[in-house]
Amino acid sequence: MNKKAVFFDIDGTLYDHETGISDSTKEGIARLKENGHYAFICTGRSMAAVFDPELLGMGFDGIVAGCGTYVKLGEELLLNAEISQEKLCGLLDLLQAHRIIPVLEGCDYLYYHRKDYEIGDTDLYIRSLKKYIPDRLVEIEDHEGDLHVNKFSIQCQDPALQPEALERLAEDYCILPFSAHQMELIPLGHTKATGMGVVCSRLSIERNDVYAFGDSGNDVDMLRYAGCGIAMGNGSGKAKEAADYVTRGIRDHGIYMGLNEFGLI
């Protein structure tokens, strides 16, 4: 069997936010590597938000982060596509004018306006970041002119201003909605699939030797890029439609069973 490259999304695929990483998932990844195949993380999270020691200790061969804007193979950095300081300056002006709250996401830090989240501190995402990586969550104003950003997330505060802002943002960014007023934005030309392509080009691996596991809308490109895209049983309808195969859910040994189904373990 040719050496395969298998890419795994984190949230909802490798990692369950209530139960963590299952023993069967850990065993499946370990056996995959014992059989001589590559295992990669492929996530929408920026590198600054990939912080779980258990996840990072599972022996992955590399990571595609920030929806394809950052790619690392072992200790070799293959890609770190950052938004220019000039473009960020214009972006922040646009967001402020349209009452949109940003979180700028980079390799080392997540940048935000602390004042946007002071009242009530109810935003679950920010609360989670403050809990787990407080040293990586920093004030935008403290780093102006030296912001290292791969992608960003937004919350639209004024529905009346939202359409115009999104129309302008769509000129430079792919917009992936979390909800009606919350979205993540990735510079055009970058997706999880393009990041996978960087890895496969470096390793001279053909697409028919690529497998991908994912569960959500931002996994569609990676599932379609892979020679075999595998959606989790707990995944969204879009992910399942894009996949070649639907395995069991994350809490029902989905990764282990999917790897076993295709003879990878």
Backbone as CSV, one residue per row, in Angstrom:
resi,resn,N_x,N_y,N_z,CA_x,CA_y,CA_z,C_x,C_y,C_z
1,MET,0.837,-1.201,0.000,0.000,0.000,0.000,0.873,1.253,0.000
2,ASN,0.530,2.217,-0.880,1.232,3.498,-0.873,1.051,4.201,0.466
3,LYS,2.014,5.027,0.805,1.904,5.809,2.027,0.792,6.839,1.855
4,LYS,-0.120,6.875,2.793,-1.267,7.783,2.723,-1.058,8.998,3.625
5,ALA,-1.729,10.078,3.287,-1.770,11.270,4.140,-3.213,11.458,4.590
6,VAL,-3.411,11.486,5.899,-4.761,11.594,6.454,-4.862,12.892,7.261
7,PHE,-5.848,13.711,6.922,-6.023,15.025,7.538,-7.273,15.026,8.421
8,PHE,-7.144,15.575,9.615,-8.228,15.561,10.592,-8.568,16.974,11.070
9,ASP,-9.832,17.340,10.952,-10.319,18.552,11.600,-10.240,18.356,13.122
10,ILE,-10.250,19.459,13.869,-10.221,19.349,15.335,-11.631,19.313,15.915
11,ASP,-12.308,20.446,15.900,-13.565,20.599,16.638,-14.700,19.799,16.008
12,GLY,-15.237,18.867,16.777,-16.311,18.015,16.290,-15.824,16.786,15.561
13,THR,-14.515,16.680,15.368,-13.935,15.526,14.671,-12.943,14.812,15.583
14,LEU,-11.817,15.455,15.864,-10.867,14.896,16.835,-11.301,15.186,18.268
15,TYR,-11.878,16.355,18.457,-12.099,16.876,19.810,-13.568,17.198,20.046
16,ASP,-14.126,16.607,21.100,-15.487,16.885,21.534,-15.416,17.865,22.705
17,HIS,-16.157,18.948,22.643,-16.020,19.996,23.654,-16.576,19.591,25.015
18,GLU,-17.256,18.468,25.091,-17.725,17.974,26.384,-16.904,16.788,26.868
19,THR,-16.501,15.927,25.961,-15.812,14.694,26.372,-14.334,14.659,26.004
20,GLY,-13.859,15.648,25.256,-12.448,15.688,24.889,-12.106,14.745,23.747
21,ILE,-10.903,14.189,23.785,-10.427,13.265,22.746,-10.602,11.843,23.255
22,SER,-11.308,11.026,22.513,-11.607,9.670,22.978,-10.386,8.764,22.890
23,ASP,-10.390,7.721,23.707,-9.305,6.740,23.676,-9.236,6.047,22.322
24,SER,-10.406,5.810,21.708,-10.399,5.130,20.409,-9.778,6.014,19.328
25,THR,-9.973,7.326,19.433,-9.342,8.249,18.487,-7.830,8.222,18.646
26,LYS,-7.361,8.271,19.887,-5.916,8.209,20.144,-5.331,6.911,19.615
27,GLU,-6.034,5.815,19.849,-5.540,4.519,19.374,-5.523,4.472,17.851
28,GLY,-6.565,5.013,17.225,-6.622,5.009,15.771,-5.485,5.794,15.144
29,ILE,-5.185,6.973,15.681,-4.082,7.787,15.155,-2.754,7.071,15.360
30,ALA,-2.570,6.468,16.534,-1.322,5.751,16.825,-1.128,4.587,15.863
31,ARG,-2.186,3.831,15.617,-2.085,2.681,14.708,-1.877,3.137,13.266
32,LEU,-2.503,4.234,12.892,-2.309,4.795,11.550,-0.834,5.084,11.311
33,LYS,-0.194,5.707,12.277,1.223,6.042,12.143,2.105,4.794,12.222
34,GLU,1.732,3.843,13.052,2.483,2.586,13.125,2.482,1.867,11.783
35,ASN,1.403,2.059,11.024,1.303,1.437,9.701,2.029,2.232,8.620
36,GLY,2.717,3.295,9.025,3.565,4.028,8.085,2.908,5.174,7.357
37,HIS,1.703,5.558,7.775,0.995,6.650,7.106,1.207,7.976,7.838
38,TYR,0.944,9.071,7.128,1.040,10.404,7.723,-0.299,10.790,8.360
39,ALA,-0.225,11.508,9.473,-1.424,12.048,10.120,-1.221,13.545,10.342
40,PHE,-2.192,14.343,9.892,-2.096,15.798,10.004,-3.354,16.383,10.630
41,ILE,-3.169,17.411,11.431,-4.284,18.248,11.858,-4.599,19.215,10.718
42,CYS,-5.891,19.443,10.472,-6.308,20.412,9.449,-7.494,21.189,10.018
43,THR,-7.233,22.380,10.512,-8.220,23.095,11.314,-8.455,24.528,10.852
44,GLY,-9.621,25.028,11.174,-9.901,26.436,10.950,-9.283,27.323,12.016
45,ARG,-8.925,26.741,13.149,-8.291,27.528,14.209,-6.944,28.068,13.728
46,SER,-6.631,29.274,14.148,-5.271,29.760,13.917,-4.335,29.035,14.872
47,MET,-3.036,29.119,14.623,-2.078,28.409,15.470,-2.151,28.863,16.921
48,ALA,-2.423,30.124,17.153,-2.507,30.621,18.530,-3.631,29.954,19.312
49,ALA,-4.629,29.429,18.609,-5.773,28.793,19.264,-5.659,27.275,19.309
50,VAL,-4.540,26.741,18.849,-4.300,25.293,18.953,-3.434,25.095,20.187
51,PHE,-4.074,24.792,21.302,-3.368,24.856,22.584,-3.457,23.590,23.426
52,ASP,-4.266,22.614,23.044,-4.486,21.440,23.887,-3.248,20.546,23.911
53,PRO,-2.574,20.398,25.051,-1.355,19.572,25.119,-1.606,18.123,24.723
54,GLU,-2.798,17.623,25.062,-3.135,16.244,24.713,-3.185,16.074,23.201
55,LEU,-3.802,17.016,22.527,-3.889,16.983,21.067,-2.511,17.097,20.440
56,LEU,-1.729,18.050,20.907,-0.403,18.287,20.337,0.568,17.165,20.661
57,GLY,0.228,16.345,21.645,1.096,15.235,22.017,0.757,13.919,21.350
58,MET,-0.128,13.943,20.366,-0.574,12.704,19.724,0.313,12.270,18.565
59,GLY,1.361,13.022,18.289,2.319,12.583,17.280,1.975,12.927,15.851
60,PHE,1.178,13.963,15.651,0.851,14.364,14.277,2.108,14.817,13.535
61,ASP,2.110,14.563,12.231,3.281,14.888,11.404,3.328,16.353,11.000
62,GLY,2.254,17.062,11.216,2.222,18.472,10.861,0.834,19.028,11.042
63,ILE,0.660,20.274,10.645,-0.630,20.936,10.833,-0.906,21.925,9.709
64,VAL,-2.159,21.929,9.278,-2.705,22.986,8.423,-3.642,23.780,9.323
65,ALA,-3.334,25.043,9.575,-4.120,25.855,10.504,-4.650,27.106,9.807
66,GLY,-5.598,27.768,10.483,-6.137,29.008,9.932,-6.775,28.833,8.572
67,CYS,-7.463,27.705,8.364,-8.107,27.430,7.065,-7.124,27.543,5.904
68,GLY,-5.947,26.957,6.073,-4.987,26.890,4.979,-4.025,28.045,4.879
69,THR,-4.062,28.974,5.840,-3.151,30.122,5.794,-1.814,29.843,6.477
70,TYR,-1.738,28.742,7.204,-0.510,28.375,7.922,-0.315,26.874,7.768
71,VAL,0.873,26.472,7.318,1.151,25.054,7.092,2.531,24.711,7.632
72,LYS,2.574,23.677,8.460,3.842,23.241,9.029,3.963,21.731,8.889
73,LEU,5.115,21.269,8.428,5.418,19.845,8.289,6.548,19.533,9.252
74,GLY,6.236,18.817,10.331,7.236,18.634,11.375,7.641,19.994,11.905
75,GLU,8.927,20.299,11.871,9.419,21.609,12.307,9.641,22.558,11.132
76,GLU,9.280,22.121,9.933,9.483,22.941,8.733,8.243,23.776,8.432
77,LEU,8.386,25.075,8.450,7.288,25.970,8.110,7.178,26.071,6.594
78,LEU,6.059,25.623,6.050,5.857,25.647,4.605,5.100,26.892,4.147
79,LEU,4.250,27.438,5.016,3.451,28.604,4.626,2.990,29.358,5.866
80,ASN,3.115,30.670,5.827,2.514,31.533,6.843,2.029,32.791,6.135
81,ALA,0.806,32.743,5.635,0.241,33.835,4.838,-0.444,34.830,5.767
82,GLU,0.159,36.008,5.913,-0.375,37.023,6.811,-0.984,38.182,6.026
83,ILE,-2.019,38.767,6.592,-2.639,39.956,6.013,-1.720,41.150,6.262
84,SER,-1.492,41.960,5.239,-0.547,43.073,5.364,-1.029,44.102,6.388
85,GLN,-0.076,44.842,6.971,-0.421,45.878,7.944,-1.310,46.947,7.311
86,GLU,-1.032,47.294,6.064,-1.838,48.302,5.373,-3.281,47.835,5.222
87,LYS,-3.444,46.580,4.815,-4.796,46.051,4.633,-5.516,45.932,5.976
88,LEU,-4.785,45.561,7.023,-5.394,45.459,8.350,-5.880,46.816,8.844
89,CYS,-5.122,47.844,8.561,-5.509,49.196,8.973,-6.839,49.587,8.342
90,GLY,-6.968,49.350,7.036,-8.221,49.637,6.346,-9.353,48.752,6.836
91,LEU,-9.024,47.497,7.127,-10.020,46.555,7.627,-10.600,47.023,8.963
92,LEU,-9.735,47.412,9.879,-10.200,47.841,11.199,-11.060,49.097,11.107
93,ASP,-10.708,50.001,10.197,-11.529,51.199,9.986,-12.914,50.814,9.465
94,LEU,-12.944,49.884,8.516,-14.214,49.428,7.944,-15.093,48.781,9.015
95,LEU,-14.499,47.927,9.825,-15.267,47.232,10.858,-15.819,48.210,11.890
96,GLN,-14.999,49.149,12.296,-15.452,50.131,13.285,-16.606,50.969,12.743
97,ALA,-16.505,51.368,11.485,-17.543,52.204,10.874,-18.876,51.474,10.758
98,HIS,-18.819,50.144,10.720,-20.041,49.351,10.557,-20.416,48.590,11.830
99,ARG,-19.848,49.025,12.954,-20.164,48.447,14.271,-19.996,46.929,14.277
100,ILE,-18.834,46.504,13.827,-18.495,45.081,13.797,-17.317,44.833,14.733
101,ILE,-17.467,43.841,15.601,-16.435,43.496,16.580,-15.543,42.398,15.998
102,PRO,-14.222,42.612,15.928,-13.328,41.585,15.377,-12.516,40.857,16.448
103,VAL,-12.129,39.640,16.106,-11.025,38.952,16.779,-10.057,38.562,15.672
104,LEU,-8.878,39.161,15.677,-7.868,38.902,14.651,-7.026,37.705,15.092
105,GLU,-6.848,36.742,14.199,-6.256,35.465,14.592,-4.934,35.225,13.869
106,GLY,-3.883,34.991,14.633,-2.569,34.776,14.050,-1.855,33.567,14.600
107,CYS,-0.586,33.481,14.275,0.229,32.345,14.680,0.531,32.369,16.175
108,ASP,0.807,33.544,16.702,1.219,33.664,18.103,0.151,34.251,19.014
109,TYR,-0.693,35.119,18.456,-1.662,35.820,19.299,-3.037,35.892,18.644
110,LEU,-4.038,36.107,19.494,-5.377,36.486,19.086,-5.589,37.912,19.595
111,TYR,-5.934,38.816,18.698,-6.034,40.236,19.027,-7.509,40.657,19.086
112,TYR,-7.860,41.432,20.121,-9.235,41.900,20.236,-9.267,43.259,20.933
113,HIS,-10.449,43.880,20.912,-10.664,45.110,21.670,-11.279,44.710,23.009
114,ARG,-10.515,44.813,24.053,-10.984,44.365,25.368,-12.302,45.032,25.753
115,LYS,-12.455,46.295,25.402,-13.664,47.045,25.775,-14.928,46.446,25.165
116,ASP,-14.782,45.746,24.036,-15.947,45.152,23.382,-16.559,44.028,24.202
117,TYR,-15.788,43.470,25.119,-16.247,42.293,25.857,-16.301,42.512,27.361
118,GLU,-16.169,43.745,27.806,-16.137,44.012,29.241,-17.509,43.904,29.888
119,ILE,-18.547,44.315,29.204,-19.887,44.343,29.796,-20.450,42.927,29.859
120,GLY,-20.501,42.373,31.053,-21.088,41.051,31.246,-20.154,39.902,30.939
121,ASP,-19.190,40.117,30.066,-18.246,39.058,29.699,-18.976,37.763,29.351
122,THR,-19.978,37.862,28.476,-20.836,36.718,28.196,-20.440,35.942,26.947
123,ASP,-19.516,36.437,26.158,-19.143,35.753,24.920,-18.376,34.471,25.242
124,LEU,-18.941,33.335,24.833,-18.360,32.041,25.198,-16.982,31.845,24.592
125,TYR,-16.792,32.327,23.364,-15.501,32.174,22.695,-14.411,32.918,23.456
126,ILE,-14.679,34.180,23.785,-13.690,34.976,24.509,-13.463,34.408,25.909
127,ARG,-14.518,33.974,26.569,-14.363,33.376,27.897,-13.469,32.147,27.841
128,SER,-13.634,31.343,26.801,-12.800,30.151,26.648,-11.345,30.530,26.429
129,LEU,-11.103,31.537,25.593,-9.733,31.982,25.338,-9.094,32.534,26.605
130,LYS,-9.865,33.312,27.359,-9.338,33.867,28.607,-8.983,32.762,29.594
131,LYS,-9.755,31.684,29.561,-9.529,30.581,30.495,-8.301,29.768,30.123
132,TYR,-8.164,29.441,28.834,-7.140,28.485,28.421,-5.844,29.128,27.918
133,ILE,-5.951,30.267,27.262,-4.738,30.892,26.712,-4.739,32.397,26.960
134,PRO,-4.840,32.816,28.210,-4.895,34.259,28.492,-3.665,35.014,28.017
135,ASP,-2.525,34.332,27.946,-1.294,35.000,27.514,-1.256,35.218,26.006
136,ARG,-2.150,34.561,25.258,-2.176,34.721,23.801,-3.288,35.655,23.340
137,LEU,-4.118,36.110,24.255,-5.220,37.010,23.931,-4.805,38.428,24.311
138,VAL,-4.574,39.272,23.307,-3.978,40.587,23.564,-4.801,41.699,22.911
139,GLU,-4.543,42.920,23.370,-5.267,44.104,22.905,-4.745,44.565,21.542
140,ILE,-5.658,44.815,20.606,-5.277,45.280,19.272,-4.443,46.556,19.354
141,GLU,-4.900,47.516,20.157,-4.221,48.814,20.228,-2.768,48.692,20.681
142,ASP,-2.478,47.688,21.486,-1.111,47.513,21.989,-0.152,46.993,20.922
143,HIS,-0.703,46.545,19.779,0.140,45.935,18.746,-0.059,46.577,17.371
144,GLU,-0.655,47.749,17.329,-0.891,48.405,16.042,0.415,48.591,15.284
145,GLY,0.397,48.225,14.012,1.598,48.285,13.186,2.435,47.030,13.260
146,ASP,2.101,46.150,14.191,2.844,44.896,14.347,1.874,43.750,14.625
147,LEU,0.793,43.731,13.864,-0.219,42.681,13.982,0.115,41.559,13.005
148,HIS,0.193,40.341,13.498,0.496,39.185,12.649,-0.758,38.321,12.569
149,VAL,-1.511,38.513,11.482,-2.867,37.981,11.373,-3.007,37.130,10.119
150,ASN,-3.550,35.930,10.290,-3.824,35.045,9.159,-5.279,35.119,8.712
151,LYS,-6.185,35.257,9.673,-7.622,35.286,9.409,-8.288,36.011,10.568
152,PHE,-9.600,36.162,10.527,-10.270,36.838,11.635,-11.732,36.425,11.720
153,SER,-12.298,36.659,12.893,-13.713,36.395,13.135,-14.396,37.707,13.483
154,ILE,-15.689,37.784,13.191,-16.418,39.025,13.456,-17.787,38.746,14.073
155,GLN,-18.267,39.751,14.816,-19.646,39.794,15.292,-20.252,41.112,14.829
156,CYS,-21.339,41.028,14.089,-21.997,42.232,13.578,-23.015,42.729,14.604
157,GLN,-22.839,43.979,15.056,-23.686,44.537,16.107,-24.919,45.256,15.572
158,ASP,-24.891,45.667,14.311,-25.998,46.434,13.733,-26.445,45.771,12.430
159,PRO,-27.564,45.025,12.460,-28.029,44.323,11.256,-28.227,45.236,10.055
160,ALA,-28.551,46.492,10.291,-28.787,47.418,9.180,-27.504,47.731,8.419
161,LEU,-26.375,47.716,9.117,-25.092,48.025,8.490,-24.388,46.781,7.946
162,GLN,-24.873,45.611,8.323,-24.181,44.366,7.986,-24.068,44.097,6.488
163,PRO,-25.140,44.231,5.695,-25.035,43.881,4.267,-23.947,44.647,3.526
164,GLU,-23.875,45.960,3.744,-22.860,46.764,3.056,-21.455,46.325,3.458
165,ALA,-21.252,46.079,4.747,-19.933,45.662,5.221,-19.532,44.325,4.618
166,LEU,-20.453,43.375,4.607,-20.132,42.052,4.076,-19.846,42.105,2.579
167,GLU,-20.570,42.974,1.873,-20.313,43.131,0.435,-18.887,43.607,0.190
168,ARG,-18.427,44.539,0.985,-17.064,45.050,0.826,-16.031,44.020,1.282
169,LEU,-16.319,43.328,2.359,-15.380,42.316,2.858,-15.237,41.157,1.874
170,ALA,-16.316,40.843,1.166,-16.291,39.718,0.229,-15.355,39.955,-0.952
171,GLU,-14.914,41.186,-1.154,-13.957,41.467,-2.230,-12.591,40.847,-1.943
172,ASP,-12.281,40.646,-0.666,-10.959,40.148,-0.284,-10.981,38.874,0.546
173,TYR,-12.170,38.511,1.048,-12.209,37.403,2.001,-13.350,36.436,1.695
174,CYS,-13.108,35.182,1.971,-14.175,34.182,1.965,-14.872,34.269,3.320
175,ILE,-16.186,34.390,3.312,-16.953,34.575,4.543,-17.676,33.279,4.884
176,LEU,-17.358,32.717,6.050,-17.979,31.483,6.513,-18.808,31.799,7.754
177,PRO,-20.139,31.711,7.660,-20.979,32.095,8.801,-21.041,31.027,9.892
178,PHE,-20.969,31.483,11.145,-21.265,30.632,12.297,-22.748,30.749,12.639
179,SER,-23.268,31.966,12.483,-24.671,32.280,12.747,-25.025,33.488,11.888
180,ALA,-26.195,34.050,12.109,-26.637,35.174,11.274,-25.709,36.375,11.379
181,HIS,-25.082,36.555,12.544,-24.276,37.757,12.752,-22.844,37.458,13.196
182,GLN,-22.445,36.193,13.190,-21.081,35.805,13.556,-20.459,35.015,12.410
183,MET,-19.247,35.381,12.026,-18.606,34.767,10.864,-17.101,34.707,11.047
184,GLU,-16.469,33.800,10.296,-15.014,33.839,10.181,-14.679,34.199,8.746
185,LEU,-13.578,34.919,8.569,-13.184,35.393,7.247,-11.752,34.990,6.962
186,ILE,-11.559,34.415,5.771,-10.254,33.915,5.360,-9.872,34.614,4.060
187,PRO,-8.641,35.085,3.945,-8.222,35.714,2.688,-8.497,34.814,1.489
188,LEU,-9.039,35.400,0.434,-9.346,34.631,-0.775,-8.101,33.912,-1.280
189,GLY,-8.297,32.690,-1.740,-7.185,31.889,-2.235,-6.676,30.882,-1.233
190,HIS,-7.194,30.972,-0.003,-6.761,30.038,1.034,-7.961,29.259,1.567
191,THR,-7.811,27.943,1.613,-8.808,27.059,2.207,-8.059,25.910,2.868
192,LYS,-8.793,25.097,3.590,-8.157,23.896,4.131,-7.573,23.052,2.993
193,ALA,-8.267,23.020,1.863,-7.797,22.224,0.727,-6.485,22.753,0.160
194,THR,-6.334,24.071,0.061,-5.065,24.600,-0.467,-3.916,24.281,0.481
195,GLY,-4.200,24.317,1.790,-3.174,23.941,2.760,-2.786,22.484,2.643
196,MET,-3.769,21.621,2.434,-3.485,20.202,2.206,-2.623,20.029,0.964
197,GLY,-2.921,20.822,-0.064,-2.149,20.742,-1.295,-0.695,21.105,-1.100
198,VAL,-0.422,22.080,-0.222,0.962,22.454,0.085,1.703,21.274,0.699
199,VAL,1.055,20.596,1.636,1.665,19.422,2.277,1.908,18.318,1.263
200,CYS,0.887,18.015,0.481,0.992,16.898,-0.464,2.033,17.170,-1.544
201,SER,2.147,18.416,-1.973,3.179,18.777,-2.942,4.568,18.562,-2.355
202,ARG,4.747,18.970,-1.120,6.047,18.819,-0.452,6.424,17.358,-0.290
203,LEU,5.431,16.488,-0.054,5.688,15.064,0.181,5.497,14.209,-1.067
204,SER,5.125,14.850,-2.185,4.872,14.135,-3.451,3.820,13.046,-3.273
205,ILE,2.720,13.417,-2.626,1.606,12.497,-2.413,0.463,12.876,-3.350
206,GLU,-0.034,11.894,-4.087,-1.136,12.123,-5.014,-2.456,12.241,-4.250
207,ARG,-3.417,12.946,-4.851,-4.692,13.164,-4.170,-5.439,11.868,-3.883
208,ASN,-5.248,10.857,-4.740,-5.951,9.607,-4.470,-5.372,8.842,-3.287
209,ASP,-4.267,9.342,-2.737,-3.696,8.766,-1.519,-3.950,9.664,-0.305
210,VAL,-4.918,10.564,-0.451,-5.249,11.505,0.624,-6.632,11.179,1.189
211,TYR,-6.710,11.164,2.510,-7.973,10.981,3.222,-8.197,12.196,4.118
212,ALA,-9.464,12.534,4.351,-9.772,13.665,5.229,-10.999,13.340,6.068
213,PHE,-10.944,13.718,7.341,-12.069,13.561,8.261,-12.541,14.945,8.696
214,GLY,-13.840,15.222,8.552,-14.371,16.511,8.968,-15.838,16.419,9.325
215,ASP,-16.374,17.517,9.855,-17.758,17.468,10.344,-18.603,18.695,10.009
216,SER,-18.000,19.769,9.503,-18.780,21.004,9.378,-18.613,21.665,8.018
217,GLY,-19.291,22.806,7.858,-19.269,23.500,6.579,-17.891,23.936,6.140
218,ASN,-17.023,24.310,7.091,-15.685,24.743,6.669,-14.759,23.567,6.382
219,ASP,-15.314,22.341,6.443,-14.556,21.146,6.052,-14.897,20.670,4.641
220,VAL,-15.854,21.317,4.006,-16.311,20.862,2.688,-15.166,20.816,1.682
221,ASP,-14.350,21.864,1.624,-13.244,21.900,0.662,-12.248,20.772,0.908
222,MET,-11.929,20.500,2.167,-10.956,19.449,2.456,-11.536,18.078,2.136
223,LEU,-12.821,17.883,2.389,-13.454,16.603,2.078,-13.490,16.365,0.569
224,ARG,-13.700,17.430,-0.190,-13.738,17.298,-1.649,-12.345,17.149,-2.245
225,TYR,-11.351,17.778,-1.619,-9.979,17.675,-2.130,-9.443,16.260,-1.973
226,ALA,-9.752,15.634,-0.862,-9.201,14.309,-0.574,-9.699,13.276,-1.578
227,GLY,-8.850,12.303,-1.844,-9.291,11.180,-2.657,-10.453,10.467,-2.005
228,CYS,-10.462,10.487,-0.674,-11.575,9.921,0.086,-11.905,10.860,1.240
229,GLY,-13.008,11.555,1.132,-13.464,12.440,2.195,-14.429,11.706,3.101
230,ILE,-14.183,11.761,4.395,-14.978,11.010,5.371,-15.624,11.993,6.344
231,ALA,-16.945,12.046,6.344,-17.674,12.923,7.258,-18.019,12.168,8.529
232,MET,-17.976,12.882,9.636,-18.365,12.296,10.913,-19.884,12.144,10.974
233,GLY,-20.341,11.109,11.661,-21.776,10.881,11.794,-22.500,12.016,12.479
234,ASN,-21.781,12.761,13.311,-22.349,13.932,13.983,-22.229,15.204,13.147
235,GLY,-21.758,15.072,11.926,-21.469,16.228,11.089,-22.698,16.884,10.490
236,SER,-22.465,18.025,9.860,-23.544,18.781,9.218,-23.948,18.133,7.902
237,GLY,-25.102,18.543,7.403,-25.557,18.030,6.122,-24.607,18.377,4.996
238,LYS,-24.040,19.591,5.029,-23.100,20.002,3.987,-21.862,19.120,3.979
239,ALA,-21.350,18.796,5.158,-20.165,17.940,5.234,-20.474,16.550,4.692
240,LYS,-21.612,16.023,5.060,-21.975,14.675,4.614,-22.201,14.631,3.104
241,GLU,-22.783,15.681,2.552,-22.997,15.743,1.101,-21.679,15.794,0.344
242,ALA,-20.681,16.449,0.922,-19.384,16.599,0.251,-18.518,15.359,0.377
243,ALA,-18.840,14.486,1.318,-17.989,13.341,1.634,-18.258,12.148,0.723
244,ASP,-17.271,11.275,0.670,-17.424,10.005,-0.038,-17.987,8.921,0.874
245,TYR,-17.850,9.149,2.179,-18.265,8.138,3.151,-18.618,8.843,4.452
246,VAL,-19.624,8.337,5.142,-19.996,8.869,6.456,-19.724,7.799,7.500
247,THR,-18.836,8.106,8.429,-18.505,7.174,9.497,-19.425,7.426,10.692
248,ARG,-19.182,6.745,11.788,-19.969,6.963,12.996,-19.641,8.338,13.599
249,GLY,-20.400,8.715,14.610,-20.192,9.994,15.261,-18.955,10.018,16.134
250,ILE,-18.585,11.213,16.566,-17.374,11.389,17.360,-17.441,10.623,18.678
251,ARG,-18.637,10.470,19.239,-18.786,9.750,20.508,-19.044,8.265,20.303
252,ASP,-19.001,7.841,19.069,-19.244,6.428,18.748,-18.071,5.874,17.944
253,HIS,-16.856,6.296,18.302,-15.606,5.781,17.718,-15.504,6.053,16.220
254,GLY,-16.019,7.219,15.785,-16.089,7.515,14.355,-14.754,7.508,13.640
255,ILE,-13.722,8.091,14.232,-12.422,8.123,13.562,-11.830,6.726,13.478
256,TYR,-11.858,6.009,14.572,-11.293,4.651,14.568,-12.009,3.784,13.530
257,MET,-13.330,3.834,13.516,-14.094,3.003,12.586,-13.853,3.428,11.141
258,GLY,-13.710,4.725,10.902,-13.439,5.197,9.548,-12.076,4.759,9.048
259,LEU,-11.068,4.857,9.897,-9.721,4.396,9.524,-9.723,2.900,9.251
260,ASN,-10.455,2.176,10.071,-10.523,0.726,9.907,-11.263,0.348,8.626
261,GLU,-12.311,1.085,8.306,-13.124,0.803,7.117,-12.281,0.823,5.844
262,PHE,-11.281,1.694,5.791,-10.468,1.831,4.583,-9.095,1.181,4.707
263,GLY,-8.958,0.294,5.682,-7.734,-0.495,5.798,-6.506,0.296,6.181
264,LEU,-6.710,1.436,6.823,-5.571,2.270,7.216,-4.990,1.848,8.557
265,ILE,-5.768,1.073,9.318,-5.284,0.545,10.598,-5.619,-0.940,10.699
